[in-house]
Amino acid sequence: MSQRIILASGSEIRQKLLKNAGVPFEVQIARVDEESIRNSLLADGASPRDVSDALAEQKARRISQKNPEALVIGCDQILEVSGAILSKPKSVDEARAQLVHLRGSRHSLLSAVVVYEGGAPVWRHIGQVRLHMHSFSDSYLDAYLGRNWHSIQHSVGGYKLEEEGVRLFSKIEGDYFTVLGLPLLELLSYFSLRGVLEK
């Protein structure tokens, strides 16, 4: 019997990516106070990269402690612009403010994945993508938010690249899966090396 794989995330897109790749897995959502951990790390001078990695590790650790025999995948994604981190917008107005801030400039998405086994980390990777946003008009922005708020309200930056959000961008440098919140190719390669997935 092959080793159990657990995704410590409630993200539908991450689940879909693993399912489409033919990875057998189950889901157990890690309950961690992300905002508190993030604020504490930033107060200590942690970089956005370190924050993403630490949050992914915290989620994997929480589930691994209950399932030591399994390979547990913890994930986190951070949007960084000019050294600052954006959080998920709490309202349409906040999403609008984030998009106005990002408009016409470049920002980065950092997607961390940490795999735990037996209560300890056994593999980690942080993917980075640089995204260049168009200088779109205020009228398009308002129409975009009106059409998409229900879908993007849990998305940092106020967009989903797999939906209409792709129209906000002029250039993307990096891996598409990393944009979606899971550096899938690197993770699959690790599982293949471990013999968990057939190659």
Summary of the structure (lengths in Angstrom):
residues: 199
radius of gyration: 17.3
end to end distance: 16.8
largest distance: 56.3
contacts: 624
relative contact order: 0.16
helix: 44%
strand: 25%
